[in-house]
Amino acid sequence: MSRADMFAFYKKAKFYEKIHNREADRLIVISPMVDDKAREVSRELGIKIYSYAEEMEEDIANERSG
């Protein structure tokens, strides 16, 4: 993912929230290839990046147990 892709994802998430009058619990991206600049943007926007789906599942399981 590029920096522009990250901004596009964020804008789409905010559009969804506005249309459905509901705030997203979390914003996540699952991609094995993320540009360094996109990682910086994700930190600024509060988007969590995972390299593969199982990594996300492990993280969520740890949050629930912790």
LUMSE-576515 format. One record per residue: chain; x, y, z of N, C-alpha, C in turn; residue number from 0. Coordinates in nm, 2 decimals, decimal comma. Each point is the difference from the previous one (the first is absolute). Layout:
! residues N
+----+--------+--------+--------+--------+--------+--------+--------+--------+--------+-----+
| ch |    n_u |    n_v |    n_w |   ca_u |   ca_v |   ca_w |    c_u |    c_v |    c_w |   i |
+----+--------+--------+--------+--------+--------+--------+--------+--------+--------+-----+
|  A |      X |      Y |      Z |      X |      Y |      Z |      X |      Y |      Z | NUM |
...
+----+--------+--------+--------+--------+--------+--------+--------+--------+--------+-----+
This chain:
! residues 66
+----+--------+--------+--------+--------+--------+--------+--------+--------+--------+-----+
| ch |    n_u |    n_v |    n_w |   ca_u |   ca_v |   ca_w |    c_u |    c_v |    c_w |   i |
+----+--------+--------+--------+--------+--------+--------+--------+--------+--------+-----+
|  A |   0,08 |  -0,12 |   0,00 |  -0,08 |   0,12 |   0,00 |   0,09 |   0,12 |   0,00 |   0 |
|  A |  -0,05 |   0,10 |  -0,07 |   0,07 |   0,13 |   0,00 |  -0,06 |   0,10 |   0,10 |   1 |
|  A |   0,07 |   0,11 |   0,01 |  -0,05 |   0,11 |   0,09 |  -0,14 |   0,04 |  -0,05 |   2 |
|  A |  -0,02 |   0,02 |  -0,13 |  -0,12 |   0,04 |  -0,06 |  -0,11 |  -0,10 |   0,03 |   3 |
|  A |   0,03 |  -0,13 |  -0,01 |  -0,10 |  -0,11 |   0,04 |  -0,04 |   0,01 |   0,14 |   4 |
|  A |   0,09 |   0,03 |   0,09 |  -0,04 |   0,02 |   0,14 |  -0,09 |   0,11 |   0,02 |   5 |
|  A |   0,02 |   0,12 |  -0,06 |  -0,09 |   0,11 |   0,01 |  -0,13 |  -0,03 |  -0,06 |   6 |
|  A |   0,00 |  -0,07 |  -0,11 |  -0,13 |  -0,04 |  -0,07 |  -0,08 |  -0,09 |   0,09 |   7 |
|  A |   0,06 |  -0,10 |   0,07 |  -0,06 |  -0,09 |   0,09 |  -0,07 |   0,08 |   0,12 |   8 |
|  A |   0,08 |   0,10 |   0,05 |  -0,05 |   0,08 |   0,11 |  -0,12 |   0,08 |  -0,04 |   9 |
|  A |   0,01 |   0,06 |  -0,12 |  -0,12 |   0,08 |  -0,04 |  -0,12 |  -0,09 |  -0,02 |  10 |
|  A |   0,02 |  -0,12 |  -0,05 |  -0,12 |  -0,09 |  -0,02 |  -0,06 |  -0,04 |   0,13 |  11 |
|  A |   0,09 |  -0,03 |   0,10 |  -0,05 |  -0,03 |   0,13 |  -0,08 |   0,11 |   0,07 |  12 |
|  A |   0,05 |   0,12 |  -0,02 |  -0,07 |   0,12 |   0,05 |  -0,13 |   0,02 |  -0,07 |  13 |
|  A |  -0,01 |  -0,02 |  -0,13 |  -0,12 |   0,01 |  -0,08 |  -0,10 |  -0,11 |   0,05 |  14 |
|  A |   0,05 |  -0,12 |   0,03 |  -0,09 |  -0,10 |   0,05 |  -0,06 |   0,04 |   0,13 |  15 |
|  A |   0,08 |   0,05 |   0,09 |  -0,04 |   0,05 |   0,13 |  -0,11 |   0,10 |  -0,01 |  16 |
|  A |   0,02 |   0,10 |  -0,09 |  -0,10 |   0,10 |  -0,02 |  -0,13 |  -0,05 |  -0,06 |  17 |
|  A |   0,01 |  -0,08 |  -0,10 |  -0,12 |  -0,06 |  -0,06 |  -0,09 |  -0,08 |   0,09 |  18 |
|  A |   0,07 |  -0,08 |   0,08 |  -0,06 |  -0,10 |   0,09 |  -0,02 |   0,05 |   0,14 |  19 |
|  A |   0,05 |   0,13 |   0,03 |  -0,02 |   0,06 |   0,13 |   0,06 |  -0,09 |   0,11 |  20 |
|  A |   0,11 |  -0,06 |  -0,03 |   0,06 |  -0,09 |   0,09 |   0,16 |   0,01 |   0,00 |  21 |
|  A |   0,06 |   0,00 |   0,11 |   0,15 |   0,01 |   0,00 |   0,06 |  -0,14 |   0,00 |  22 |
|  A |   0,10 |  -0,01 |  -0,08 |   0,08 |  -0,12 |  -0,01 |   0,07 |  -0,03 |   0,13 |  23 |
|  A |   0,00 |  -0,12 |   0,04 |   0,07 |  -0,04 |   0,13 |   0,15 |   0,01 |  -0,03 |  24 |
|  A |   0,05 |  -0,04 |  -0,11 |   0,14 |   0,01 |  -0,04 |   0,01 |  -0,01 |  -0,15 |  25 |
|  A |   0,11 |   0,06 |  -0,05 |   0,03 |   0,00 |  -0,14 |   0,12 |  -0,09 |  -0,02 |  26 |
|  A |  -0,01 |  -0,11 |  -0,08 |   0,11 |  -0,09 |  -0,02 |   0,02 |  -0,02 |  -0,15 |  27 |
|  A |   0,12 |  -0,03 |  -0,04 |   0,04 |  -0,03 |  -0,13 |   0,08 |  -0,13 |   0,00 |  28 |
|  A |  -0,03 |  -0,09 |  -0,08 |   0,07 |  -0,13 |  -0,01 |   0,07 |   0,00 |  -0,14 |  29 |
|  A |   0,13 |   0,01 |   0,00 |   0,07 |   0,00 |  -0,13 |   0,15 |  -0,04 |   0,03 |  30 |
|  A |   0,05 |  -0,10 |  -0,08 |   0,13 |  -0,04 |   0,02 |   0,11 |   0,10 |  -0,05 |  31 |
|  A |  -0,04 |   0,10 |  -0,07 |   0,09 |   0,10 |  -0,05 |  -0,05 |   0,14 |   0,02 |  32 |
|  A |   0,06 |   0,07 |   0,10 |  -0,04 |   0,14 |   0,03 |   0,13 |   0,09 |   0,00 |  33 |
|  A |  -0,01 |   0,10 |  -0,08 |   0,11 |   0,10 |  -0,01 |   0,03 |   0,07 |   0,13 |  34 |
|  A |   0,12 |   0,03 |   0,02 |   0,04 |   0,07 |   0,13 |  -0,08 |   0,13 |   0,02 |  35 |
|  A |  -0,02 |   0,08 |  -0,10 |  -0,07 |   0,12 |   0,01 |  -0,15 |  -0,03 |   0,04 |  36 |
|  A |  -0,05 |  -0,11 |  -0,05 |  -0,14 |  -0,04 |   0,04 |  -0,01 |  -0,04 |   0,14 |  37 |
|  A |   0,11 |  -0,06 |   0,05 |   0,00 |  -0,04 |   0,14 |   0,00 |   0,13 |   0,09 |  38 |
|  A |   0,07 |   0,10 |  -0,04 |   0,00 |   0,13 |   0,07 |  -0,14 |   0,06 |   0,01 |  39 |
|  A |  -0,06 |   0,00 |  -0,12 |  -0,14 |   0,05 |  -0,01 |  -0,09 |  -0,08 |   0,09 |  40 |
|  A |   0,01 |  -0,13 |   0,00 |  -0,09 |  -0,09 |   0,08 |   0,01 |   0,04 |   0,15 |  41 |
|  A |   0,12 |   0,02 |   0,04 |   0,02 |   0,04 |   0,14 |  -0,07 |   0,13 |   0,03 |  42 |
|  A |   0,02 |   0,10 |  -0,08 |  -0,07 |   0,13 |   0,01 |  -0,15 |  -0,01 |   0,01 |  43 |
|  A |  -0,06 |  -0,09 |  -0,09 |  -0,14 |  -0,01 |  -0,01 |  -0,06 |  -0,11 |   0,09 |  44 |
|  A |   0,08 |  -0,07 |   0,07 |  -0,05 |  -0,10 |   0,10 |  -0,04 |  -0,13 |  -0,07 |  45 |
|  A |   0,06 |  -0,03 |  -0,11 |  -0,03 |  -0,13 |  -0,08 |   0,10 |  -0,10 |   0,04 |  46 |
|  A |  -0,05 |  -0,12 |   0,04 |   0,09 |  -0,11 |   0,03 |   0,03 |  -0,08 |  -0,12 |  47 |
|  A |   0,12 |  -0,04 |  -0,02 |   0,04 |  -0,08 |  -0,12 |   0,04 |  -0,14 |   0,04 |  48 |
|  A |  -0,05 |  -0,10 |  -0,07 |   0,04 |  -0,14 |   0,02 |   0,05 |  -0,05 |  -0,13 |  49 |
|  A |   0,10 |  -0,09 |   0,01 |   0,06 |  -0,06 |  -0,12 |  -0,08 |  -0,11 |  -0,06 |  50 |
|  A |  -0,07 |  -0,07 |   0,09 |  -0,09 |  -0,11 |  -0,04 |  -0,11 |  -0,02 |   0,10 |  51 |
|  A |  -0,11 |  -0,06 |  -0,04 |  -0,12 |  -0,01 |   0,08 |   0,02 |  -0,06 |   0,14 |  52 |
|  A |   0,08 |  -0,11 |   0,00 |   0,02 |  -0,07 |   0,13 |   0,07 |   0,09 |   0,10 |  53 |
|  A |   0,08 |   0,09 |  -0,04 |   0,06 |   0,10 |   0,09 |  -0,10 |   0,08 |   0,07 |  54 |
|  A |  -0,10 |   0,04 |  -0,08 |  -0,11 |   0,08 |   0,06 |  -0,08 |  -0,08 |   0,10 |  55 |
|  A |  -0,03 |  -0,13 |  -0,03 |  -0,08 |  -0,08 |   0,09 |   0,08 |  -0,02 |   0,13 |  56 |
|  A |   0,13 |  -0,02 |  -0,01 |   0,08 |  -0,01 |   0,12 |  -0,01 |   0,12 |   0,09 |  57 |
|  A |   0,01 |   0,12 |  -0,06 |   0,00 |   0,13 |   0,06 |  -0,13 |   0,01 |   0,08 |  58 |
|  A |  -0,11 |  -0,03 |  -0,07 |  -0,14 |   0,02 |   0,05 |  -0,01 |  -0,10 |   0,12 |  59 |
|  A |   0,04 |  -0,12 |  -0,01 |  -0,01 |  -0,10 |   0,11 |   0,08 |   0,05 |   0,12 |  60 |
|  A |   0,12 |   0,06 |  -0,03 |   0,08 |   0,05 |   0,12 |  -0,07 |   0,12 |   0,06 |  61 |
|  A |  -0,07 |   0,08 |  -0,07 |  -0,08 |   0,11 |   0,06 |  -0,11 |  -0,05 |   0,09 |  62 |
|  A |  -0,07 |  -0,10 |  -0,05 |  -0,11 |  -0,06 |   0,08 |   0,05 |  -0,06 |   0,13 |  63 |
|  A |   0,11 |  -0,07 |  -0,01 |   0,05 |  -0,07 |   0,12 |   0,08 |   0,09 |   0,10 |  64 |
|  A |   0,04 |   0,12 |  -0,05 |   0,09 |   0,08 |   0,07 |  -0,06 |   0,10 |   0,09 |  65 |
+----+--------+--------+--------+--------+--------+--------+--------+--------+--------+-----+
